[in-house]
Amino acid sequence: MKTLGIIGGMGPAATIDLYKKIVEQTPAEKDQDHIHVIIDSYPQIEDRTSYILHGGKSPAPKLIESAKRLEAAGADALIMPCNTAHYFAKDIEKAVYIPLIHIVKCSAEAIKKKYPYVRKIGLIATTGTIKAGVYGDILKNYDLETITLNEELENNIMDCIYKGVKAGKTEEYSTLFQKCVDDIASLGAELLIAGCTEIPLLMPYIKTNLPVIDATYELASAAVKYALNK
């Protein structure tokens, strides 16, 4: 069994959600059957979207610091419950000798396996993730197209993430989030990706007829398979 290292704290609730999904997907009959997971919850990592959109302080040094700390602690692979932070994936990979299991690639592979007929994707993510092409560039390689969202819709999603989940007001922003989901569906999306690790925490509050890919779930699934692969 391999050891997983989580570059966490982006945000703390999303980190808990990832670990919970790892535990739930591990075929264990007793404590000792579970995966050794090292969590470095490091909320002081600078805001990823702020850097991408407004030239704020780069989070790369602290992301690399966390990666190296986990590697030194014995992690065999890294996972990161923050989609926007994958903009810095190559920087992290260059800094360590262990692999980073990529959340976007996990999501894309899950779509092709579970919904091979789907082409148009409604990506629910931070503006930083969208503008930086964190998903778009990789999804193109899988013959998938992301729906273009207008500025108002992007801003509403950001409010759900930052003023809602990150601020501990998830339920209070569930009505606005339902509107966001309905608006994305009206634009022709055939499938939704919960492409920010705060978004799965909002999903239980809304209804949609569209299939949903929970990026956090898919990352947890891939991480469990990696850790248990002897």
C-alpha positions in Angstrom: 0.0 0.0 0.0 1.3 3.4 -1.0 1.1 6.6 1.1 -0.9 9.6 -0.2 0.0 13.2 0.5 -2.6 15.9 0.4 -1.6 19.5 -0.4 -4.6 20.9 1.5 -6.1 24.0 3.1 -7.5 25.4 -0.2 -9.9 25.5 1.5 -10.1 23.4 4.7 -13.6 22.2 4.0 -12.7 21.0 0.6 -9.7 19.2 2.1 -12.0 17.4 4.5 -14.3 16.5 1.7 -11.5 14.9 -0.3 -10.3 12.8 2.7 -13.8 11.7 3.5 -14.2 10.5 -0.1 -10.9 8.6 0.1 -12.1 6.9 3.2 -15.6 6.1 1.7 -14.0 4.6 -1.5 -11.5 2.4 0.3 -12.6 -1.2 0.5 -11.7 -1.7 4.2 -13.1 -4.0 6.9 -10.9 -2.6 9.7 -8.8 0.5 10.5 -5.6 -1.2 9.3 -7.1 -1.7 5.8 -7.3 2.1 5.2 -4.7 4.1 3.3 -1.9 6.0 5.0 -2.8 9.6 4.2 -0.6 12.6 5.2 -2.5 15.9 5.1 -0.7 19.2 5.0 -3.6 21.7 5.6 -1.9 25.0 4.6 -4.6 27.7 4.3 -1.9 30.4 4.1 -1.2 29.4 0.5 -2.0 32.5 -1.5 -5.3 32.8 -3.4 -4.9 31.1 -6.8 -7.5 33.1 -8.7 -6.2 36.4 -7.3 -2.8 35.6 -8.8 -4.1 34.5 -12.2 -6.6 37.3 -12.7 -5.0 40.3 -10.9 -1.3 39.5 -10.5 -1.4 38.9 -6.8 1.3 37.1 -4.9 2.1 33.8 -6.5 1.0 30.7 -4.5 3.7 28.6 -6.2 6.4 28.8 -3.5 4.0 27.6 -0.8 2.5 24.9 -3.0 6.0 23.6 -3.6 6.9 24.0 0.1 3.9 21.8 0.9 4.7 19.3 -1.8 8.3 18.9 -0.5 7.1 18.6 3.1 4.8 15.8 2.1 7.5 14.1 0.1 9.9 14.3 3.0 7.2 12.9 5.3 7.0 9.7 3.2 4.2 10.4 0.6 4.5 8.3 -2.6 2.1 10.5 -4.5 0.5 13.9 -4.2 -3.1 15.0 -4.6 -4.5 18.5 -4.3 -8.1 19.4 -3.5 -8.0 22.7 -5.4 -8.7 22.8 -9.1 -7.3 26.3 -9.7 -4.0 25.3 -8.0 -3.5 22.8 -10.9 -2.5 25.8 -12.9 0.8 25.3 -11.0 0.9 21.5 -11.5 4.1 21.6 -13.6 5.9 23.7 -11.1 5.0 21.2 -8.3 6.0 18.2 -10.5 9.4 19.7 -11.3 10.1 20.3 -7.6 9.6 16.8 -6.3 10.4 13.2 -7.3 6.9 11.8 -6.7 3.9 12.0 -9.0 1.0 14.4 -8.7 -2.4 12.8 -9.5 -4.1 15.4 -11.7 -7.7 16.2 -10.8 -8.6 17.5 -14.3 -7.3 14.3 -16.1 -9.2 12.2 -13.6 -12.4 14.1 -14.4 -11.9 13.9 -18.2 -11.2 10.2 -18.1 -14.3 9.6 -15.9 -16.5 11.5 -18.5 -15.2 9.4 -21.4 -15.8 6.2 -19.4 -19.2 7.0 -17.9 -20.7 9.4 -20.5 -19.0 8.7 -23.9 -21.8 10.5 -25.8 -21.3 13.8 -24.1 -19.5 16.7 -25.9 -20.6 20.0 -24.3 -19.5 20.5 -20.7 -20.8 23.0 -18.2 -17.8 23.7 -16.0 -18.6 25.1 -12.6 -15.4 26.6 -11.4 -13.6 29.7 -10.3 -13.0 32.4 -12.8 -9.3 31.7 -12.4 -9.7 28.1 -13.4 -11.7 29.1 -16.4 -9.6 32.0 -17.6 -6.3 30.0 -17.1 -7.6 27.1 -19.2 -7.0 24.6 -16.4 -9.8 22.4 -17.7 -10.4 23.7 -21.2 -7.0 22.8 -22.6 -7.1 19.3 -21.2 -10.7 18.6 -22.1 -10.0 19.5 -25.7 -7.6 16.5 -25.8 -10.6 14.3 -24.9 -12.8 15.9 -27.6 -14.8 17.8 -25.1 -16.0 21.4 -25.4 -16.6 23.8 -22.4 -19.6 26.1 -22.6 -18.7 29.8 -22.4 -20.3 31.5 -19.4 -21.1 35.2 -19.3 -19.6 37.5 -16.7 -22.6 37.7 -14.5 -22.8 33.9 -14.3 -19.1 33.6 -13.5 -19.5 36.3 -10.8 -22.4 34.4 -9.2 -20.4 31.2 -9.1 -17.6 33.0 -7.5 -20.0 34.4 -4.8 -21.2 30.9 -4.1 -17.6 29.7 -3.6 -16.1 32.6 -1.7 -19.0 34.2 0.1 -20.8 30.9 0.5 -18.7 27.8 1.1 -15.4 29.4 2.0 -17.1 31.7 4.4 -19.1 28.9 6.1 -22.4 30.0 4.5 -23.0 27.1 2.1 -26.7 26.7 2.7 -27.3 30.5 2.5 -26.0 30.5 -1.1 -27.8 27.4 -2.3 -30.6 29.4 -3.9 -28.1 31.4 -6.0 -26.2 28.3 -6.8 -29.4 26.6 -8.1 -29.8 29.6 -10.4 -26.3 29.2 -11.6 -26.9 25.5 -12.4 -30.1 26.3 -14.2 -28.4 29.1 -16.3 -25.6 26.7 -17.3 -28.1 24.1 -18.4 -30.0 26.7 -20.5 -26.8 27.3 -22.4 -26.8 23.8 -23.8 -24.6 21.9 -21.4 -24.9 18.1 -21.6 -23.0 17.5 -18.4 -21.8 19.5 -15.4 -18.3 19.3 -13.8 -18.1 20.4 -10.2 -14.7 21.9 -11.1 -14.0 23.7 -7.9 -13.5 21.6 -4.7 -16.0 23.8 -2.9 -18.8 23.1 -5.4 -19.5 19.5 -4.3 -20.4 20.9 -0.9 -23.2 22.9 -2.6 -24.5 20.1 -4.8 -26.7 18.4 -2.1 -28.8 21.6 -2.0 -29.8 21.7 -5.7 -31.6 19.7 -8.3 -30.6 19.1 -11.9 -31.5 16.6 -14.6 -27.9 16.8 -16.0 -25.3 14.2 -15.1 -22.6 15.6 -12.8 -19.0 14.8 -12.5 -17.7 15.5 -9.0 -14.0 16.3 -9.6 -13.1 15.7 -6.0 -14.8 12.2 -6.1 -12.9 11.3 -9.2 -9.6 12.4 -7.7 -10.3 10.4 -4.6 -11.1 7.4 -6.7 -7.9 7.6 -8.7 -5.9 8.1 -5.6 -7.4 5.1 -3.9 -6.6 2.9 -6.9 -3.0 4.2 -7.0 -2.5 3.6 -3.3 -3.9 0.1 -3.4 -2.2 -1.0 -6.6 0.4 -3.5 -5.4 
